[in-house]
């Protein structure tokens, strides 16, 4: 990103990802996922630590998912989330040397 001008599509894609990260609750979700020993967390395990309702947590995870930052896998009635580490690597590459 710093070595050449961005095209419109690339700029829109990067903006969507960085916009998704520009929220304290979503940053905490990312942090919890990154620190998870198994690399994944059940949506039910976010509610207490974040002091947010299930609906609010799901809303934030949806935004992160739409930006390609997290992936969800339904298991029974719950969804387990993990980081898309390749996406984060691409974001780091886009803004760093």
C-alpha positions as CSV (number, residue, x, y, z in Angstrom):
1,X,0.0,0.0,0.0
2,X,2.8,2.4,0.8
3,X,4.9,1.5,-2.3
4,X,2.3,2.2,-5.0
5,X,-1.1,3.9,-5.3
6,X,-4.1,1.7,-4.5
7,X,-6.7,0.9,-7.0
8,X,-10.3,1.5,-6.1
9,X,-11.2,-2.2,-5.5
10,X,-8.1,-2.7,-3.3
11,X,-8.8,0.4,-1.3
12,X,-12.4,-0.6,-0.7
13,X,-11.4,-4.1,0.4
14,X,-8.8,-2.7,2.9
15,X,-11.2,0.0,4.1
16,X,-13.8,-2.7,4.9
17,X,-11.4,-4.7,6.9
18,X,-10.0,-1.8,8.8
19,X,-13.4,-0.4,9.4
20,X,-14.5,-3.7,11.0
21,X,-11.5,-3.4,13.4
22,X,-12.4,0.1,14.4
23,X,-14.6,-0.8,17.3
24,X,-13.6,-1.7,20.9
25,X,-15.8,-4.7,21.2
26,X,-14.6,-6.2,17.9
27,X,-11.0,-5.6,18.9
28,X,-11.7,-7.5,22.1
29,X,-13.2,-10.3,20.2
30,X,-10.2,-10.5,17.9
31,X,-7.9,-10.4,21.0
32,X,-9.8,-13.3,22.7
33,X,-9.7,-15.4,19.5
34,X,-6.0,-14.7,19.1
35,X,-5.3,-15.8,22.7
36,X,-7.5,-18.9,22.6
37,X,-5.4,-22.0,23.3
38,X,-7.3,-24.1,20.8
39,X,-7.5,-21.2,18.2
40,X,-11.3,-21.1,18.4
41,X,-14.0,-19.9,20.7
42,X,-17.7,-20.7,21.0
43,X,-19.9,-17.7,20.6
44,X,-21.5,-18.6,23.9
45,X,-18.1,-17.9,25.6
46,X,-17.9,-14.3,24.5
47,X,-21.1,-13.1,26.2
48,X,-19.9,-13.0,29.8
49,X,-16.4,-11.6,29.3
50,X,-17.7,-8.8,27.0
51,X,-20.8,-8.1,29.1
52,X,-22.8,-8.0,26.0
53,X,-25.9,-9.9,24.9
54,X,-25.7,-12.9,22.6
55,X,-27.3,-10.8,19.8
56,X,-24.8,-8.0,20.2
57,X,-21.9,-10.4,20.1
58,X,-23.3,-12.2,17.1
59,X,-23.7,-8.8,15.3
60,X,-20.1,-7.9,15.9
61,X,-18.9,-11.4,14.8
62,X,-21.0,-11.0,11.6
63,X,-19.2,-7.7,10.8
64,X,-15.8,-9.4,11.4
65,X,-16.9,-12.3,9.2
66,X,-18.1,-10.2,6.4
67,X,-14.7,-8.4,6.4
68,X,-13.0,-11.8,6.1
69,X,-11.3,-11.5,9.5
70,X,-13.0,-14.4,11.3
71,X,-14.6,-17.7,10.3
72,X,-17.5,-19.5,11.9
73,X,-18.4,-23.1,12.0
74,X,-21.7,-24.3,13.3
75,X,-21.7,-27.2,15.6
76,X,-25.1,-28.1,16.9
77,X,-26.8,-25.0,18.1
78,X,-23.5,-23.0,18.6
79,X,-21.1,-21.4,16.3
80,X,-17.3,-21.7,16.9
81,X,-15.2,-18.8,15.6
82,X,-11.5,-18.6,14.7
83,X,-9.3,-15.9,13.2
84,X,-8.5,-16.0,9.5
85,X,-4.8,-15.6,10.1
86,X,-4.1,-15.4,6.3
87,X,-6.3,-12.3,6.1
88,X,-4.5,-10.6,9.0
89,X,-1.2,-11.4,7.3
90,X,-2.4,-9.8,4.1
91,X,-3.5,-6.7,6.1
92,X,-0.1,-6.4,7.7
93,X,1.6,-6.8,4.3
94,X,-0.6,-4.1,2.9
95,X,0.4,-1.5,5.4
96,X,4.0,-2.5,6.2
97,X,7.2,-2.7,4.3
